[in-house]
Amino acid sequence: MDRYIYYRAPADKADALRQQVLQMHGRIAAQTGVRCALKRQAQAHEGMHTWMEVYSGIPENFAEHLQELVAQTELLSFIVGIRHVDDFMDCDELE
């Protein structure tokens, strides 16, 4: 299972947001072995970027673990609106 989390944040906060997420990703990878990626739309729209956190191969208890780590950062102070969370599974897992 993979988790995709996307949200919007002011373009002028991009460096600070990136730093917060990458530090969190380092902890996640070390503690869980989950593969992490951070993506951002190339162009800002109305002064905002859309960001995407990608977590590949998440364990069952990942939501709680991620929530705890997010709470230890300033990440939520950069986000405008909500963090949208979607989980996807590989099609070969459907059998």
PDB file with one MODEL, atoms N, CA, C and O in Angstrom:
MODEL        1
ATOM      1  N   MET A   1       0.846  -1.170   0.000  1.00  0.00           N
ATOM      2  CA  MET A   1       0.000   0.000   0.000  1.00  0.00           C
ATOM      3  C   MET A   1       0.893   1.236   0.000  1.00  0.00           C
ATOM      4  O   MET A   1       1.941   1.269   0.646  1.00  0.00           O
ATOM      5  N   ASP A   2       0.459   2.237  -0.731  1.00  0.00           N
ATOM      6  CA  ASP A   2       1.179   3.504  -0.788  1.00  0.00           C
ATOM      7  C   ASP A   2       0.241   4.621  -0.353  1.00  0.00           C
ATOM      8  O   ASP A   2      -0.958   4.579  -0.630  1.00  0.00           O
ATOM      9  N   ARG A   3       0.789   5.615   0.326  1.00  0.00           N
ATOM     10  CA  ARG A   3      -0.002   6.758   0.786  1.00  0.00           C
ATOM     11  C   ARG A   3       0.466   8.007   0.058  1.00  0.00           C
ATOM     12  O   ARG A   3       1.663   8.267  -0.065  1.00  0.00           O
ATOM     13  N   TYR A   4      -0.516   8.779  -0.426  1.00  0.00           N
ATOM     14  CA  TYR A   4      -0.268  10.045  -1.103  1.00  0.00           C
ATOM     15  C   TYR A   4      -0.972  11.135  -0.304  1.00  0.00           C
ATOM     16  O   TYR A   4      -2.164  11.033  -0.016  1.00  0.00           O
ATOM     17  N   ILE A   5      -0.231  12.171   0.049  1.00  0.00           N
ATOM     18  CA  ILE A   5      -0.784  13.275   0.827  1.00  0.00           C
ATOM     19  C   ILE A   5      -0.472  14.559   0.069  1.00  0.00           C
ATOM     20  O   ILE A   5       0.686  14.848  -0.233  1.00  0.00           O
ATOM     21  N   TYR A   6      -1.514  15.322  -0.234  1.00  0.00           N
ATOM     22  CA  TYR A   6      -1.275  16.565  -0.961  1.00  0.00           C
ATOM     23  C   TYR A   6      -1.961  17.733  -0.272  1.00  0.00           C
ATOM     24  O   TYR A   6      -2.976  17.580   0.407  1.00  0.00           O
ATOM     25  N   TYR A   7      -1.367  18.910  -0.473  1.00  0.00           N
ATOM     26  CA  TYR A   7      -1.844  20.125   0.182  1.00  0.00           C
ATOM     27  C   TYR A   7      -1.246  21.330  -0.523  1.00  0.00           C
ATOM     28  O   TYR A   7      -0.357  21.205  -1.366  1.00  0.00           O
ATOM     29  N   ARG A   8      -1.759  22.505  -0.156  1.00  0.00           N
ATOM     30  CA  ARG A   8      -1.258  23.751  -0.733  1.00  0.00           C
ATOM     31  C   ARG A   8      -0.530  24.549   0.344  1.00  0.00           C
ATOM     32  O   ARG A   8      -0.890  24.512   1.521  1.00  0.00           O
ATOM     33  N   ALA A   9       0.492  25.263  -0.084  1.00  0.00           N
ATOM     34  CA  ALA A   9       1.257  26.109   0.827  1.00  0.00           C
ATOM     35  C   ALA A   9       1.795  27.306   0.048  1.00  0.00           C
ATOM     36  O   ALA A   9       2.028  27.207  -1.156  1.00  0.00           O
ATOM     37  N   PRO A  10       1.992  28.433   0.725  1.00  0.00           N
ATOM     38  CA  PRO A  10       2.516  29.623   0.056  1.00  0.00           C
ATOM     39  C   PRO A  10       3.881  29.356  -0.585  1.00  0.00           C
ATOM     40  O   PRO A  10       4.756  28.724   0.005  1.00  0.00           O
ATOM     41  N   ALA A  11       4.027  29.851  -1.790  1.00  0.00           N
ATOM     42  CA  ALA A  11       5.276  29.650  -2.530  1.00  0.00           C
ATOM     43  C   ALA A  11       6.465  30.256  -1.797  1.00  0.00           C
ATOM     44  O   ALA A  11       7.575  29.732  -1.890  1.00  0.00           O
ATOM     45  N   ASP A  12       6.253  31.354  -1.069  1.00  0.00           N
ATOM     46  CA  ASP A  12       7.371  31.982  -0.367  1.00  0.00           C
ATOM     47  C   ASP A  12       7.812  31.205   0.872  1.00  0.00           C
ATOM     48  O   ASP A  12       8.797  31.575   1.511  1.00  0.00           O
ATOM     49  N   LYS A  13       7.106  30.150   1.215  1.00  0.00           N
ATOM     50  CA  LYS A  13       7.479  29.281   2.346  1.00  0.00           C
ATOM     51  C   LYS A  13       8.049  27.942   1.865  1.00  0.00           C
ATOM     52  O   LYS A  13       8.241  27.025   2.665  1.00  0.00           O
ATOM     53  N   ALA A  14       8.316  27.831   0.571  1.00  0.00           N
ATOM     54  CA  ALA A  14       8.729  26.558  -0.018  1.00  0.00           C
ATOM     55  C   ALA A  14       9.987  25.972   0.631  1.00  0.00           C
ATOM     56  O   ALA A  14      10.020  24.779   0.933  1.00  0.00           O
ATOM     57  N   ASP A  15      10.999  26.772   0.845  1.00  0.00           N
ATOM     58  CA  ASP A  15      12.247  26.247   1.419  1.00  0.00           C
ATOM     59  C   ASP A  15      12.041  25.726   2.839  1.00  0.00           C
ATOM     60  O   ASP A  15      12.554  24.663   3.190  1.00  0.00           O
ATOM     61  N   ALA A  16      11.302  26.462   3.649  1.00  0.00           N
ATOM     62  CA  ALA A  16      11.069  26.050   5.033  1.00  0.00           C
ATOM     63  C   ALA A  16      10.201  24.789   5.084  1.00  0.00           C
ATOM     64  O   ALA A  16      10.466  23.884   5.876  1.00  0.00           O
ATOM     65  N   LEU A  17       9.175  24.728   4.246  1.00  0.00           N
ATOM     66  CA  LEU A  17       8.318  23.541   4.208  1.00  0.00           C
ATOM     67  C   LEU A  17       9.122  22.330   3.769  1.00  0.00           C
ATOM     68  O   LEU A  17       9.034  21.266   4.383  1.00  0.00           O
ATOM     69  N   ARG A  18       9.898  22.485   2.722  1.00  0.00           N
ATOM     70  CA  ARG A  18      10.726  21.384   2.212  1.00  0.00           C
ATOM     71  C   ARG A  18      11.639  20.852   3.305  1.00  0.00           C
ATOM     72  O   ARG A  18      11.771  19.639   3.465  1.00  0.00           O
ATOM     73  N   GLN A  19      12.269  21.743   4.056  1.00  0.00           N
ATOM     74  CA  GLN A  19      13.174  21.330   5.127  1.00  0.00           C
ATOM     75  C   GLN A  19      12.418  20.523   6.187  1.00  0.00           C
ATOM     76  O   GLN A  19      12.914  19.491   6.640  1.00  0.00           O
ATOM     77  N   GLN A  20      11.237  20.973   6.584  1.00  0.00           N
ATOM     78  CA  GLN A  20      10.448  20.268   7.594  1.00  0.00           C
ATOM     79  C   GLN A  20      10.089  18.864   7.127  1.00  0.00           C
ATOM     80  O   GLN A  20      10.228  17.900   7.880  1.00  0.00           O
ATOM     81  N   VAL A  21       9.625  18.750   5.883  1.00  0.00           N
ATOM     82  CA  VAL A  21       9.200  17.446   5.372  1.00  0.00           C
ATOM     83  C   VAL A  21      10.396  16.508   5.209  1.00  0.00           C
ATOM     84  O   VAL A  21      10.305  15.336   5.576  1.00  0.00           O
ATOM     85  N   LEU A  22      11.490  16.987   4.680  1.00  0.00           N
ATOM     86  CA  LEU A  22      12.646  16.115   4.479  1.00  0.00           C
ATOM     87  C   LEU A  22      13.224  15.615   5.799  1.00  0.00           C
ATOM     88  O   LEU A  22      13.671  14.471   5.883  1.00  0.00           O
ATOM     89  N   GLN A  23      13.220  16.457   6.830  1.00  0.00           N
ATOM     90  CA  GLN A  23      13.660  15.994   8.146  1.00  0.00           C
ATOM     91  C   GLN A  23      12.728  14.899   8.662  1.00  0.00           C
ATOM     92  O   GLN A  23      13.182  13.893   9.207  1.00  0.00           O
ATOM     93  N   MET A  24      11.425  15.102   8.487  1.00  0.00           N
ATOM     94  CA  MET A  24      10.448  14.105   8.902  1.00  0.00           C
ATOM     95  C   MET A  24      10.641  12.818   8.109  1.00  0.00           C
ATOM     96  O   MET A  24      10.569  11.726   8.673  1.00  0.00           O
ATOM     97  N   HIS A  25      10.883  12.936   6.814  1.00  0.00           N
ATOM     98  CA  HIS A  25      11.110  11.755   5.976  1.00  0.00           C
ATOM     99  C   HIS A  25      12.321  10.962   6.448  1.00  0.00           C
ATOM    100  O   HIS A  25      12.312   9.731   6.426  1.00  0.00           O
ATOM    101  N   GLY A  26      13.349  11.661   6.870  1.00  0.00           N
ATOM    102  CA  GLY A  26      14.529  10.965   7.383  1.00  0.00           C
ATOM    103  C   GLY A  26      14.197  10.118   8.597  1.00  0.00           C
ATOM    104  O   GLY A  26      14.674   8.990   8.725  1.00  0.00           O
ATOM    105  N   ARG A  27      13.376  10.660   9.492  1.00  0.00           N
ATOM    106  CA  ARG A  27      12.956   9.903  10.676  1.00  0.00           C
ATOM    107  C   ARG A  27      12.080   8.720  10.289  1.00  0.00           C
ATOM    108  O   ARG A  27      12.233   7.624  10.828  1.00  0.00           O
ATOM    109  N   ILE A  28      11.165   8.944   9.359  1.00  0.00           N
ATOM    110  CA  ILE A  28      10.267   7.872   8.927  1.00  0.00           C
ATOM    111  C   ILE A  28      11.056   6.726   8.321  1.00  0.00           C
ATOM    112  O   ILE A  28      10.838   5.565   8.668  1.00  0.00           O
ATOM    113  N   ALA A  29      11.966   7.046   7.423  1.00  0.00           N
ATOM    114  CA  ALA A  29      12.759   6.009   6.767  1.00  0.00           C
ATOM    115  C   ALA A  29      13.581   5.224   7.788  1.00  0.00           C
ATOM    116  O   ALA A  29      13.675   4.000   7.706  1.00  0.00           O
ATOM    117  N   ALA A  30      14.170   5.927   8.740  1.00  0.00           N
ATOM    118  CA  ALA A  30      15.002   5.262   9.745  1.00  0.00           C
ATOM    119  C   ALA A  30      14.171   4.387  10.686  1.00  0.00           C
ATOM    120  O   ALA A  30      14.612   3.307  11.079  1.00  0.00           O
ATOM    121  N   GLN A  31      12.984   4.846  11.043  1.00  0.00           N
ATOM    122  CA  GLN A  31      12.163   4.135  12.027  1.00  0.00           C
ATOM    123  C   GLN A  31      11.303   3.031  11.430  1.00  0.00           C
ATOM    124  O   GLN A  31      10.998   2.051  12.109  1.00  0.00           O
ATOM    125  N   THR A  32      10.904   3.179  10.154  1.00  0.00           N
ATOM    126  CA  THR A  32       9.941   2.232   9.577  1.00  0.00           C
ATOM    127  C   THR A  32      10.422   1.537   8.320  1.00  0.00           C
ATOM    128  O   THR A  32       9.882   0.494   7.952  1.00  0.00           O
ATOM    129  N   GLY A  33      11.430   2.090   7.647  1.00  0.00           N
ATOM    130  CA  GLY A  33      11.870   1.536   6.375  1.00  0.00           C
ATOM    131  C   GLY A  33      10.986   1.937   5.206  1.00  0.00           C
ATOM    132  O   GLY A  33      11.221   1.495   4.081  1.00  0.00           O
ATOM    133  N   VAL A  34       9.974   2.765   5.444  1.00  0.00           N
ATOM    134  CA  VAL A  34       9.090   3.228   4.380  1.00  0.00           C
ATOM    135  C   VAL A  34       9.874   4.156   3.452  1.00  0.00           C
ATOM    136  O   VAL A  34      10.639   5.006   3.909  1.00  0.00           O
ATOM    137  N   ARG A  35       9.676   3.983   2.152  1.00  0.00           N
ATOM    138  CA  ARG A  35      10.303   4.853   1.156  1.00  0.00           C
ATOM    139  C   ARG A  35       9.471   6.132   1.039  1.00  0.00           C
ATOM    140  O   ARG A  35       8.252   6.076   0.876  1.00  0.00           O
ATOM    141  N   CYS A  36      10.140   7.279   1.123  1.00  0.00           N
ATOM    142  CA  CYS A  36       9.463   8.577   1.125  1.00  0.00           C
ATOM    143  C   CYS A  36       9.910   9.406  -0.075  1.00  0.00           C
ATOM    144  O   CYS A  36      11.051   9.310  -0.528  1.00  0.00           O
ATOM    145  N   ALA A  37       8.988  10.219  -0.577  1.00  0.00           N
ATOM    146  CA  ALA A  37       9.322  11.167  -1.635  1.00  0.00           C
ATOM    147  C   ALA A  37       8.517  12.440  -1.412  1.00  0.00           C
ATOM    148  O   ALA A  37       7.421  12.403  -0.852  1.00  0.00           O
ATOM    149  N   LEU A  38       9.062  13.550  -1.848  1.00  0.00           N
ATOM    150  CA  LEU A  38       8.385  14.836  -1.774  1.00  0.00           C
ATOM    151  C   LEU A  38       8.368  15.437  -3.165  1.00  0.00           C
ATOM    152  O   LEU A  38       9.400  15.512  -3.832  1.00  0.00           O
ATOM    153  N   LYS A  39       7.194  15.864  -3.601  1.00  0.00           N
ATOM    154  CA  LYS A  39       7.035  16.463  -4.926  1.00  0.00           C
ATOM    155  C   LYS A  39       6.293  17.784  -4.777  1.00  0.00           C
ATOM    156  O   LYS A  39       5.575  18.013  -3.804  1.00  0.00           O
ATOM    157  N   ARG A  40       6.491  18.652  -5.780  1.00  0.00           N
ATOM    158  CA  ARG A  40       5.825  19.948  -5.775  1.00  0.00           C
ATOM    159  C   ARG A  40       5.507  20.333  -7.204  1.00  0.00           C
ATOM    160  O   ARG A  40       6.284  20.053  -8.116  1.00  0.00           O
ATOM    161  N   GLN A  41       4.373  20.969  -7.400  1.00  0.00           N
ATOM    162  CA  GLN A  41       4.079  21.477  -8.731  1.00  0.00           C
ATOM    163  C   GLN A  41       5.172  22.456  -9.133  1.00  0.00           C
ATOM    164  O   GLN A  41       5.698  23.201  -8.306  1.00  0.00           O
ATOM    165  N   ALA A  42       5.499  22.438 -10.404  1.00  0.00           N
ATOM    166  CA  ALA A  42       6.595  23.274 -10.892  1.00  0.00           C
ATOM    167  C   ALA A  42       6.275  24.765 -10.791  1.00  0.00           C
ATOM    168  O   ALA A  42       7.156  25.572 -10.493  1.00  0.00           O
ATOM    169  N   GLN A  43       5.038  25.124 -11.034  1.00  0.00           N
ATOM    170  CA  GLN A  43       4.650  26.534 -11.042  1.00  0.00           C
ATOM    171  C   GLN A  43       3.690  26.843  -9.902  1.00  0.00           C
ATOM    172  O   GLN A  43       2.807  26.046  -9.584  1.00  0.00           O
ATOM    173  N   ALA A  44       3.873  27.998  -9.298  1.00  0.00           N
ATOM    174  CA  ALA A  44       2.926  28.465  -8.281  1.00  0.00           C
ATOM    175  C   ALA A  44       1.686  29.000  -8.988  1.00  0.00           C
ATOM    176  O   ALA A  44       1.768  29.530 -10.096  1.00  0.00           O
ATOM    177  N   HIS A  45       0.555  28.856  -8.341  1.00  0.00           N
ATOM    178  CA  HIS A  45      -0.706  29.394  -8.851  1.00  0.00           C
ATOM    179  C   HIS A  45      -1.296  30.270  -7.753  1.00  0.00           C
ATOM    180  O   HIS A  45      -1.604  29.797  -6.659  1.00  0.00           O
ATOM    181  N   GLU A  46      -1.448  31.548  -8.062  1.00  0.00           N
ATOM    182  CA  GLU A  46      -1.949  32.517  -7.085  1.00  0.00           C
ATOM    183  C   GLU A  46      -1.114  32.505  -5.804  1.00  0.00           C
ATOM    184  O   GLU A  46      -1.645  32.589  -4.697  1.00  0.00           O
ATOM    185  N   GLY A  47       0.209  32.398  -5.982  1.00  0.00           N
ATOM    186  CA  GLY A  47       1.131  32.452  -4.862  1.00  0.00           C
ATOM    187  C   GLY A  47       1.227  31.178  -4.037  1.00  0.00           C
ATOM    188  O   GLY A  47       1.834  31.169  -2.966  1.00  0.00           O
ATOM    189  N   MET A  48       0.618  30.086  -4.545  1.00  0.00           N
ATOM    190  CA  MET A  48       0.597  28.828  -3.801  1.00  0.00           C
ATOM    191  C   MET A  48       1.174  27.710  -4.655  1.00  0.00           C
ATOM    192  O   MET A  48       1.015  27.695  -5.875  1.00  0.00           O
ATOM    193  N   HIS A  49       1.849  26.769  -3.987  1.00  0.00           N
ATOM    194  CA  HIS A  49       2.277  25.523  -4.616  1.00  0.00           C
ATOM    195  C   HIS A  49       1.418  24.390  -4.067  1.00  0.00           C
ATOM    196  O   HIS A  49       0.956  24.439  -2.928  1.00  0.00           O
ATOM    197  N   THR A  50       1.218  23.392  -4.879  1.00  0.00           N
ATOM    198  CA  THR A  50       0.631  22.149  -4.388  1.00  0.00           C
ATOM    199  C   THR A  50       1.777  21.181  -4.170  1.00  0.00           C
ATOM    200  O   THR A  50       2.617  20.985  -5.048  1.00  0.00           O
ATOM    201  N   TRP A  51       1.801  20.581  -2.996  1.00  0.00           N
ATOM    202  CA  TRP A  51       2.843  19.642  -2.596  1.00  0.00           C
ATOM    203  C   TRP A  51       2.264  18.243  -2.487  1.00  0.00           C
ATOM    204  O   TRP A  51       1.073  18.071  -2.228  1.00  0.00           O
ATOM    205  N   MET A  52       3.116  17.244  -2.688  1.00  0.00           N
ATOM    206  CA  MET A  52       2.703  15.849  -2.579  1.00  0.00           C
ATOM    207  C   MET A  52       3.778  15.081  -1.807  1.00  0.00           C
ATOM    208  O   MET A  52       4.946  15.049  -2.193  1.00  0.00           O
ATOM    209  N   GLU A  53       3.345  14.466  -0.707  1.00  0.00           N
ATOM    210  CA  GLU A  53       4.201  13.536   0.024  1.00  0.00           C
ATOM    211  C   GLU A  53       3.801  12.136  -0.417  1.00  0.00           C
ATOM    212  O   GLU A  53       2.613  11.820  -0.479  1.00  0.00           O
ATOM    213  N   VAL A  54       4.783  11.298  -0.723  1.00  0.00           N
ATOM    214  CA  VAL A  54       4.524   9.931  -1.165  1.00  0.00           C
ATOM    215  C   VAL A  54       5.245   8.974  -0.222  1.00  0.00           C
ATOM    216  O   VAL A  54       6.438   9.119   0.044  1.00  0.00           O
ATOM    217  N   TYR A  55       4.497   7.993   0.276  1.00  0.00           N
ATOM    218  CA  TYR A  55       5.040   6.985   1.179  1.00  0.00           C
ATOM    219  C   TYR A  55       4.747   5.621   0.577  1.00  0.00           C
ATOM    220  O   TYR A  55       3.583   5.245   0.433  1.00  0.00           O
ATOM    221  N   SER A  56       5.780   4.881   0.226  1.00  0.00           N
ATOM    222  CA  SER A  56       5.624   3.599  -0.461  1.00  0.00           C
ATOM    223  C   SER A  56       5.879   2.437   0.488  1.00  0.00           C
ATOM    224  O   SER A  56       6.840   2.439   1.257  1.00  0.00           O
ATOM    225  N   GLY A  57       5.001   1.449   0.417  1.00  0.00           N
ATOM    226  CA  GLY A  57       5.154   0.254   1.233  1.00  0.00           C
ATOM    227  C   GLY A  57       4.856   0.504   2.700  1.00  0.00           C
ATOM    228  O   GLY A  57       5.617   0.081   3.570  1.00  0.00           O
ATOM    229  N   ILE A  58       3.757   1.186   2.981  1.00  0.00           N
ATOM    230  CA  ILE A  58       3.451   1.552   4.368  1.00  0.00           C
ATOM    231  C   ILE A  58       2.908   0.367   5.163  1.00  0.00           C
ATOM    232  O   ILE A  58       2.171  -0.458   4.622  1.00  0.00           O
ATOM    233  N   PRO A  59       3.268   0.279   6.446  1.00  0.00           N
ATOM    234  CA  PRO A  59       2.714  -0.760   7.320  1.00  0.00           C
ATOM    235  C   PRO A  59       1.323  -0.345   7.821  1.00  0.00           C
ATOM    236  O   PRO A  59       0.902   0.794   7.614  1.00  0.00           O
ATOM    237  N   GLU A  60       0.623  -1.254   8.469  1.00  0.00           N
ATOM    238  CA  GLU A  60      -0.736  -0.992   8.945  1.00  0.00           C
ATOM    239  C   GLU A  60      -0.824   0.185   9.906  1.00  0.00           C
ATOM    240  O   GLU A  60      -1.775   0.962   9.826  1.00  0.00           O
ATOM    241  N   ASN A  61       0.119   0.336  10.795  1.00  0.00           N
ATOM    242  CA  ASN A  61       0.055   1.388  11.810  1.00  0.00           C
ATOM    243  C   ASN A  61       0.677   2.707  11.347  1.00  0.00           C
ATOM    244  O   ASN A  61       0.982   3.567  12.174  1.00  0.00           O
ATOM    245  N   PHE A  62       0.865   2.873  10.061  1.00  0.00           N
ATOM    246  CA  PHE A  62       1.597   4.023   9.550  1.00  0.00           C
ATOM    247  C   PHE A  62       0.884   5.346   9.838  1.00  0.00           C
ATOM    248  O   PHE A  62       1.550   6.337  10.138  1.00  0.00           O
ATOM    249  N   ALA A  63      -0.425   5.391   9.758  1.00  0.00           N
ATOM    250  CA  ALA A  63      -1.170   6.646   9.957  1.00  0.00           C
ATOM    251  C   ALA A  63      -0.865   7.257  11.322  1.00  0.00           C
ATOM    252  O   ALA A  63      -0.614   8.457  11.428  1.00  0.00           O
ATOM    253  N   GLU A  64      -0.888   6.437  12.354  1.00  0.00           N
ATOM    254  CA  GLU A  64      -0.618   6.928  13.699  1.00  0.00           C
ATOM    255  C   GLU A  64       0.830   7.402  13.840  1.00  0.00           C
ATOM    256  O   GLU A  64       1.103   8.437  14.448  1.00  0.00           O
ATOM    257  N   HIS A  65       1.736   6.636  13.275  1.00  0.00           N
ATOM    258  CA  HIS A  65       3.155   6.988  13.339  1.00  0.00           C
ATOM    259  C   HIS A  65       3.401   8.320  12.615  1.00  0.00           C
ATOM    260  O   HIS A  65       4.103   9.190  13.130  1.00  0.00           O
ATOM    261  N   LEU A  66       2.831   8.469  11.439  1.00  0.00           N
ATOM    262  CA  LEU A  66       3.010   9.698  10.670  1.00  0.00           C
ATOM    263  C   LEU A  66       2.403  10.882  11.413  1.00  0.00           C
ATOM    264  O   LEU A  66       3.004  11.955  11.461  1.00  0.00           O
ATOM    265  N   GLN A  67       1.236  10.704  11.984  1.00  0.00           N
ATOM    266  CA  GLN A  67       0.576  11.777  12.727  1.00  0.00           C
ATOM    267  C   GLN A  67       1.454  12.266  13.882  1.00  0.00           C
ATOM    268  O   GLN A  67       1.558  13.470  14.117  1.00  0.00           O
ATOM    269  N   GLU A  68       2.073  11.348  14.591  1.00  0.00           N
ATOM    270  CA  GLU A  68       2.974  11.717  15.681  1.00  0.00           C
ATOM    271  C   GLU A  68       4.163  12.530  15.179  1.00  0.00           C
ATOM    272  O   GLU A  68       4.553  13.519  15.799  1.00  0.00           O
ATOM    273  N   LEU A  69       4.736  12.107  14.051  1.00  0.00           N
ATOM    274  CA  LEU A  69       5.897  12.817  13.514  1.00  0.00           C
ATOM    275  C   LEU A  69       5.523  14.191  12.974  1.00  0.00           C
ATOM    276  O   LEU A  69       6.284  15.146  13.136  1.00  0.00           O
ATOM    277  N   VAL A  70       4.366  14.303  12.338  1.00  0.00           N
ATOM    278  CA  VAL A  70       3.910  15.606  11.848  1.00  0.00           C
ATOM    279  C   VAL A  70       3.747  16.564  13.026  1.00  0.00           C
ATOM    280  O   VAL A  70       4.112  17.736  12.931  1.00  0.00           O
ATOM    281  N   ALA A  71       3.204  16.069  14.128  1.00  0.00           N
ATOM    282  CA  ALA A  71       2.996  16.906  15.315  1.00  0.00           C
ATOM    283  C   ALA A  71       4.309  17.423  15.894  1.00  0.00           C
ATOM    284  O   ALA A  71       4.313  18.434  16.596  1.00  0.00           O
ATOM    285  N   GLN A  72       5.404  16.760  15.618  1.00  0.00           N
ATOM    286  CA  GLN A  72       6.719  17.168  16.123  1.00  0.00           C
ATOM    287  C   GLN A  72       7.392  18.201  15.226  1.00  0.00           C
ATOM    288  O   GLN A  72       8.491  18.664  15.531  1.00  0.00           O
ATOM    289  N   THR A  73       6.739  18.563  14.122  1.00  0.00           N
ATOM    290  CA  THR A  73       7.298  19.538  13.182  1.00  0.00           C
ATOM    291  C   THR A  73       6.434  20.797  13.172  1.00  0.00           C
ATOM    292  O   THR A  73       5.418  20.877  13.862  1.00  0.00           O
ATOM    293  N   GLU A  74       6.855  21.762  12.388  1.00  0.00           N
ATOM    294  CA  GLU A  74       6.075  22.975  12.154  1.00  0.00           C
ATOM    295  C   GLU A  74       5.321  22.884  10.832  1.00  0.00           C
ATOM    296  O   GLU A  74       4.785  23.886  10.358  1.00  0.00           O
ATOM    297  N   LEU A  75       5.272  21.705  10.234  1.00  0.00           N
ATOM    298  CA  LEU A  75       4.704  21.512   8.910  1.00  0.00           C
ATOM    299  C   LEU A  75       3.301  22.096   8.772  1.00  0.00           C
ATOM    300  O   LEU A  75       3.020  22.796   7.800  1.00  0.00           O
ATOM    301  N   LEU A  76       2.425  21.820   9.722  1.00  0.00           N
ATOM    302  CA  LEU A  76       1.039  22.263   9.597  1.00  0.00           C
ATOM    303  C   LEU A  76       0.905  23.782   9.582  1.00  0.00           C
ATOM    304  O   LEU A  76      -0.086  24.306   9.073  1.00  0.00           O
ATOM    305  N   SER A  77       1.878  24.494  10.129  1.00  0.00           N
ATOM    306  CA  SER A  77       1.808  25.959  10.124  1.00  0.00           C
ATOM    307  C   SER A  77       2.008  26.540   8.721  1.00  0.00           C
ATOM    308  O   SER A  77       1.671  27.700   8.482  1.00  0.00           O
ATOM    309  N   PHE A  78       2.547  25.754   7.801  1.00  0.00           N
ATOM    310  CA  PHE A  78       2.779  26.222   6.436  1.00  0.00           C
ATOM    311  C   PHE A  78       1.605  25.917   5.504  1.00  0.00           C
ATOM    312  O   PHE A  78       1.485  26.524   4.440  1.00  0.00           O
ATOM    313  N   ILE A  79       0.760  25.000   5.890  1.00  0.00           N
ATOM    314  CA  ILE A  79      -0.280  24.484   5.000  1.00  0.00           C
ATOM    315  C   ILE A  79      -1.535  25.345   5.065  1.00  0.00           C
ATOM    316  O   ILE A  79      -1.994  25.725   6.142  1.00  0.00           O
ATOM    317  N   VAL A  80      -2.077  25.641   3.894  1.00  0.00           N
ATOM    318  CA  VAL A  80      -3.335  26.372   3.784  1.00  0.00           C
ATOM    319  C   VAL A  80      -4.409  25.354   3.418  1.00  0.00           C
ATOM    320  O   VAL A  80      -4.316  24.697   2.380  1.00  0.00           O
ATOM    321  N   GLY A  81      -5.416  25.222   4.257  1.00  0.00           N
ATOM    322  CA  GLY A  81      -6.454  24.216   4.015  1.00  0.00           C
ATOM    323  C   GLY A  81      -6.079  22.919   4.699  1.00  0.00           C
ATOM    324  O   GLY A  81      -5.411  22.917   5.733  1.00  0.00           O
ATOM    325  N   ILE A  82      -6.514  21.818   4.112  1.00  0.00           N
ATOM    326  CA  ILE A  82      -6.287  20.519   4.742  1.00  0.00           C
ATOM    327  C   ILE A  82      -5.273  19.693   3.960  1.00  0.00           C
ATOM    328  O   ILE A  82      -4.983  19.965   2.795  1.00  0.00           O
ATOM    329  N   ARG A  83      -4.751  18.688   4.628  1.00  0.00           N
ATOM    330  CA  ARG A  83      -3.892  17.690   3.981  1.00  0.00           C
ATOM    331  C   ARG A  83      -4.819  16.583   3.500  1.00  0.00           C
ATOM    332  O   ARG A  83      -5.479  15.923   4.303  1.00  0.00           O
ATOM    333  N   HIS A  84      -4.865  16.387   2.215  1.00  0.00           N
ATOM    334  CA  HIS A  84      -5.695  15.331   1.620  1.00  0.00           C
ATOM    335  C   HIS A  84      -4.887  14.041   1.618  1.00  0.00           C
ATOM    336  O   HIS A  84      -3.732  14.031   1.192  1.00  0.00           O
ATOM    337  N   VAL A  85      -5.484  12.961   2.089  1.00  0.00           N
ATOM    338  CA  VAL A  85      -4.788  11.678   2.214  1.00  0.00           C
ATOM    339  C   VAL A  85      -5.512  10.631   1.375  1.00  0.00           C
ATOM    340  O   VAL A  85      -6.721  10.442   1.511  1.00  0.00           O
ATOM    341  N   ASP A  86      -4.766   9.953   0.511  1.00  0.00           N
ATOM    342  CA  ASP A  86      -5.302   8.863  -0.306  1.00  0.00           C
ATOM    343  C   ASP A  86      -4.344   7.692  -0.262  1.00  0.00           C
ATOM    344  O   ASP A  86      -3.134   7.866  -0.399  1.00  0.00           O
ATOM    345  N   ASP A  87      -4.882   6.496  -0.070  1.00  0.00           N
ATOM    346  CA  ASP A  87      -4.085   5.274  -0.101  1.00  0.00           C
ATOM    347  C   ASP A  87      -4.401   4.515  -1.384  1.00  0.00           C
ATOM    348  O   ASP A  87      -5.558   4.416  -1.794  1.00  0.00           O
ATOM    349  N   PHE A  88      -3.354   3.981  -2.009  1.00  0.00           N
ATOM    350  CA  PHE A  88      -3.500   3.193  -3.231  1.00  0.00           C
ATOM    351  C   PHE A  88      -2.759   1.884  -3.056  1.00  0.00           C
ATOM    352  O   PHE A  88      -1.716   1.825  -2.405  1.00  0.00           O
ATOM    353  N   MET A  89      -3.310   0.836  -3.644  1.00  0.00           N
ATOM    354  CA  MET A  89      -2.631  -0.450  -3.623  1.00  0.00           C
ATOM    355  C   MET A  89      -2.290  -0.863  -5.044  1.00  0.00           C
ATOM    356  O   MET A  89      -2.959  -0.451  -5.992  1.00  0.00           O
ATOM    357  N   ASP A  90      -1.262  -1.667  -5.191  1.00  0.00           N
ATOM    358  CA  ASP A  90      -0.894  -2.169  -6.506  1.00  0.00           C
ATOM    359  C   ASP A  90      -2.008  -3.080  -7.016  1.00  0.00           C
ATOM    360  O   ASP A  90      -2.641  -3.796  -6.241  1.00  0.00           O
ATOM    361  N   CYS A  91      -2.236  -3.045  -8.299  1.00  0.00           N
ATOM    362  CA  CYS A  91      -3.313  -3.843  -8.882  1.00  0.00           C
ATOM    363  C   CYS A  91      -3.081  -5.344  -8.689  1.00  0.00           C
ATOM    364  O   CYS A  91      -4.041  -6.108  -8.594  1.00  0.00           O
ATOM    365  N   ASP A  92      -1.841  -5.764  -8.632  1.00  0.00           N
ATOM    366  CA  ASP A  92      -1.595  -7.204  -8.427  1.00  0.00           C
ATOM    367  C   ASP A  92      -1.947  -7.639  -7.008  1.00  0.00           C
ATOM    368  O   ASP A  92      -2.010  -8.838  -6.735  1.00  0.00           O
ATOM    369  N   GLU A  93      -2.177  -6.694  -6.101  1.00  0.00           N
ATOM    370  CA  GLU A  93      -2.609  -7.019  -4.745  1.00  0.00           C
ATOM    371  C   GLU A  93      -4.115  -7.290  -4.680  1.00  0.00           C
ATOM    372  O   GLU A  93      -4.617  -7.742  -3.651  1.00  0.00           O
ATOM    373  N   LEU A  94      -4.834  -7.019  -5.763  1.00  0.00           N
ATOM    374  CA  LEU A  94      -6.274  -7.173  -5.769  1.00  0.00           C
ATOM    375  C   LEU A  94      -6.712  -8.621  -5.911  1.00  0.00           C
ATOM    376  O   LEU A  94      -7.866  -8.943  -5.630  1.00  0.00           O
ATOM    377  N   GLU A  95      -5.836  -9.481  -6.332  1.00  0.00           N
ATOM    378  CA  GLU A  95      -6.208 -10.883  -6.577  1.00  0.00           C
ATOM    379  C   GLU A  95      -6.481 -11.643  -5.317  1.00  0.00           C
ATOM    380  O   GLU A  95      -6.804 -12.830  -5.371  1.00  0.00           O
TER     381      GLU A  95
ENDMDL
END
